[in-house]
Amino acid sequence: MLSPLMTVLAAEETHHEVDHALSWGIGAVVLVILLAMIGALVAFGAGRDHS
């Protein structure tokens, strides 16, 4: 069984850097896709009567 100190040391050794530019880029692409889907939904229902 690992002691708590060994667990913390093992966790520190496996730390990796996160590419923040990639994270922001993926978020921006997802936001654009969702906004485009909302726009398509509004455009599709623009000329229809409410039920």
DSSP file (Angstrom, degrees, kcal/mol; ACC not computed):
  #  RESIDUE AA STRUCTURE BP1 BP2  ACC     N-H-->O    O-->H-N    N-H-->O    O-->H-N    TCO  KAPPA ALPHA  PHI   PSI    X-CA   Y-CA   Z-CA
    1    1 A M              0   0    0      0, 0.0     2,-0.3     0, 0.0     0, 0.0   0.000 360.0 360.0 360.0 138.5    0.0    0.0    0.0
    2    2 A L        -     0   0    0      1,-0.1     0, 0.0     2,-0.0     0, 0.0  -0.581 360.0-127.0 -81.6 139.7    1.3    3.5   -0.9
    3    3 A S     >  -     0   0    0     -2,-0.3     4,-2.0     1,-0.1     5,-0.2  -0.454  27.8-108.7 -76.3 159.5    1.8    6.0    1.8
    4    4 A P  H  > S+     0   0    0      0, 0.0     4,-2.2     0, 0.0     5,-0.2   0.857 120.0  54.4 -57.7 -35.6    0.1    9.4    1.4
    5    5 A L  H  > S+     0   0    0      1,-0.2     4,-2.3     2,-0.2     5,-0.2   0.911 107.9  48.4 -66.0 -41.4    3.5   11.0    0.8
    6    6 A M  H  > S+     0   0    0      2,-0.2     4,-2.3     1,-0.2    -1,-0.2   0.863 110.1  53.0 -66.4 -35.0    4.3    8.6   -2.0
    7    7 A T  H  X S+     0   0    0     -4,-2.0     4,-2.1     2,-0.2    -2,-0.2   0.917 110.1  47.1 -65.4 -43.5    0.9    9.2   -3.6
    8    8 A V  H  X S+     0   0    0     -4,-2.2     4,-2.1     2,-0.2    -2,-0.2   0.917 112.7  49.3 -64.4 -43.4    1.5   12.9   -3.6
    9    9 A L  H  X S+     0   0    0     -4,-2.3     4,-1.7     1,-0.2    -2,-0.2   0.891 110.7  50.2 -63.4 -39.3    5.0   12.5   -5.1
   10   10 A A  H  X S+     0   0    0     -4,-2.3     4,-1.1     1,-0.2    -1,-0.2   0.885 110.2  50.5 -66.4 -37.9    3.7   10.2   -7.8
   11   11 A A  H  < S+     0   0    0     -4,-2.1    -2,-0.2     1,-0.2    -1,-0.2   0.876 109.3  51.1 -67.6 -37.3    1.0   12.7   -8.7
   12   12 A E  H >< S+     0   0    0     -4,-2.1     3,-1.0     1,-0.2    -1,-0.2   0.853 107.4  53.5 -68.2 -34.2    3.5   15.5   -8.9
   13   13 A E  H 3< S+     0   0    0     -4,-1.7    -1,-0.2     1,-0.2    -2,-0.2   0.787 107.4  50.8 -72.0 -27.4    5.7   13.5  -11.2
   14   14 A T  T 3< S+     0   0    0     -4,-1.1    -1,-0.2    -3,-0.2    -2,-0.2   0.299  80.0 127.3 -95.1  10.1    2.9   12.8  -13.7
   15   15 A H    <   -     0   0    0     -3,-1.0     2,-0.3    -4,-0.1    -3,-0.0  -0.432  38.5-170.4 -67.7 137.8    1.8   16.4  -14.0
   16   16 A H        -     0   0    0     -2,-0.1     2,-0.2     0, 0.0    -2,-0.1  -0.937  23.6-106.3-130.1 155.4    1.6   17.7  -17.6
   17   17 A E        -     0   0    0     -2,-0.3     2,-0.5     1,-0.0     0, 0.0  -0.493  27.5-135.7 -79.5 147.4    1.1   21.1  -19.1
   18   18 A V        -     0   0    0     -2,-0.2     2,-1.1     4,-0.0     3,-0.1  -0.886  13.4-129.6-104.4 132.8   -2.2   22.0  -20.7
   19   19 A D     >  -     0   0    0     -2,-0.5     4,-1.8     1,-0.2     3,-0.1  -0.709  23.8-172.9 -82.1 101.6   -2.2   23.9  -24.1
   20   20 A H  H  > S+     0   0    0     -2,-1.1     4,-2.6     1,-0.2     5,-0.2   0.824  80.5  58.5 -68.7 -31.9   -4.5   26.8  -23.3
   21   21 A A  H  > S+     0   0    0      1,-0.2     4,-2.3     2,-0.2    -1,-0.2   0.908 107.3  47.8 -63.7 -40.5   -4.6   28.0  -26.9
   22   22 A L  H  > S+     0   0    0      2,-0.2     4,-2.6     1,-0.2    -2,-0.2   0.902 111.1  51.1 -65.8 -40.6   -6.0   24.6  -28.0
   23   23 A S  H  X S+     0   0    0     -4,-1.8     4,-2.2     1,-0.2    -2,-0.2   0.928 112.4  45.5 -62.4 -45.5   -8.6   24.7  -25.2
   24   24 A W  H  X S+     0   0    0     -4,-2.6     4,-2.4     2,-0.2    -1,-0.2   0.885 112.4  52.7 -64.8 -38.1   -9.7   28.1  -26.2
   25   25 A G  H  X S+     0   0    0     -4,-2.3     4,-2.3    -5,-0.2    -2,-0.2   0.917 109.8  46.8 -64.4 -43.8   -9.8   27.1  -29.9
   26   26 A I  H  X S+     0   0    0     -4,-2.6     4,-2.4     1,-0.2    -1,-0.2   0.909 112.7  50.5 -64.3 -41.6  -11.9   24.1  -29.2
   27   27 A G  H  X S+     0   0    0     -4,-2.2     4,-2.3    -5,-0.2    -2,-0.2   0.894 110.3  49.5 -62.7 -40.1  -14.3   26.2  -27.1
   28   28 A A  H  X S+     0   0    0     -4,-2.4     4,-2.4     2,-0.2    -2,-0.2   0.901 110.8  49.6 -66.3 -41.0  -14.6   28.8  -29.8
   29   29 A V  H  X S+     0   0    0     -4,-2.3     4,-2.3     2,-0.2    -2,-0.2   0.922 112.1  47.7 -63.9 -43.6  -15.4   26.2  -32.4
   30   30 A V  H  X S+     0   0    0     -4,-2.4     4,-2.5     2,-0.2    -2,-0.2   0.903 111.3  51.5 -64.1 -41.0  -18.0   24.6  -30.3
   31   31 A L  H  X S+     0   0    0     -4,-2.3     4,-2.6     2,-0.2    -2,-0.2   0.920 110.0  48.8 -61.8 -43.9  -19.5   28.0  -29.5
   32   32 A V  H  X S+     0   0    0     -4,-2.4     4,-2.4     2,-0.2    -2,-0.2   0.912 111.3  50.2 -62.7 -42.5  -19.7   28.9  -33.3
   33   33 A I  H  X S+     0   0    0     -4,-2.3     4,-2.1     2,-0.2    -2,-0.2   0.930 112.5  46.5 -61.8 -45.5  -21.4   25.5  -34.0
   34   34 A L  H  X S+     0   0    0     -4,-2.5     4,-2.2     1,-0.2    -2,-0.2   0.899 112.5  49.3 -65.8 -40.6  -24.0   26.0  -31.3
   35   35 A L  H  X S+     0   0    0     -4,-2.6     4,-2.6     1,-0.2    -1,-0.2   0.890 110.3  51.7 -65.3 -37.8  -24.7   29.6  -32.4
   36   36 A A  H  X S+     0   0    0     -4,-2.4     4,-2.4     2,-0.2    -2,-0.2   0.885 109.2  50.4 -64.0 -38.4  -25.1   28.4  -36.0
   37   37 A M  H  X S+     0   0    0     -4,-2.1     4,-2.1     2,-0.2    -2,-0.2   0.893 110.7  48.5 -67.3 -38.9  -27.5   25.7  -34.8
   38   38 A I  H  X S+     0   0    0     -4,-2.2     4,-2.5     2,-0.2    -2,-0.2   0.919 111.6  50.5 -64.7 -42.9  -29.6   28.3  -32.9
   39   39 A G  H  X S+     0   0    0     -4,-2.6     4,-2.6     1,-0.2    -2,-0.2   0.905 110.3  49.3 -60.8 -42.1  -29.5   30.6  -36.0
   40   40 A A  H  X S+     0   0    0     -4,-2.4     4,-2.4     2,-0.2    -1,-0.2   0.889 110.6  50.9 -64.2 -39.3  -30.7   27.7  -38.2
   41   41 A L  H  X S+     0   0    0     -4,-2.1     4,-1.7     2,-0.2    -2,-0.2   0.920 112.5  45.5 -64.1 -44.0  -33.5   26.9  -35.7
   42   42 A V  H  < S+     0   0    0     -4,-2.5     4,-0.5     1,-0.2    -2,-0.2   0.909 114.8  48.1 -66.3 -42.2  -34.7   30.5  -35.7
   43   43 A A  H >< S+     0   0    0     -4,-2.6     3,-0.7     1,-0.2     4,-0.4   0.875 110.4  52.0 -66.4 -37.1  -34.5   30.8  -39.5
   44   44 A F  H 3< S+     0   0    0     -4,-2.4     3,-0.3     1,-0.2    -1,-0.2   0.875 116.6  38.5 -66.9 -37.1  -36.4   27.5  -39.9
   45   45 A G  T >< S+     0   0    0     -4,-1.7     3,-0.9     1,-0.2    -1,-0.2   0.349  88.6  98.0 -96.4   6.9  -39.2   28.6  -37.7
   46   46 A A  T <  S+     0   0    0     -3,-0.7    -1,-0.2    -4,-0.5    -2,-0.1   0.880  89.1  37.2 -66.4 -38.9  -39.4   32.3  -38.8
   47   47 A G  T 3  S+     0   0    0     -4,-0.4     2,-0.3    -3,-0.3    -1,-0.2   0.297  97.3 100.6 -97.9  11.2  -42.3   31.9  -41.3
   48   48 A R  S <  S-     0   0    0     -3,-0.9     2,-0.1     1,-0.0    -3,-0.0  -0.720  70.1-120.5-102.4 147.5  -44.3   29.4  -39.4
   49   49 A D        -     0   0    0     -2,-0.3     2,-0.2     1,-0.1    -2,-0.1  -0.461  34.5-104.6 -76.8 153.4  -47.4   30.0  -37.3
   50   50 A H              0   0    0     -2,-0.1    -1,-0.1     1,-0.1     0, 0.0  -0.535 360.0 360.0 -76.9 146.3  -47.4   29.1  -33.6
   51   51 A S              0   0    0     -2,-0.2    -1,-0.1     0, 0.0    -2,-0.0   0.455 360.0 360.0 -86.5 360.0  -49.4   26.0  -32.7
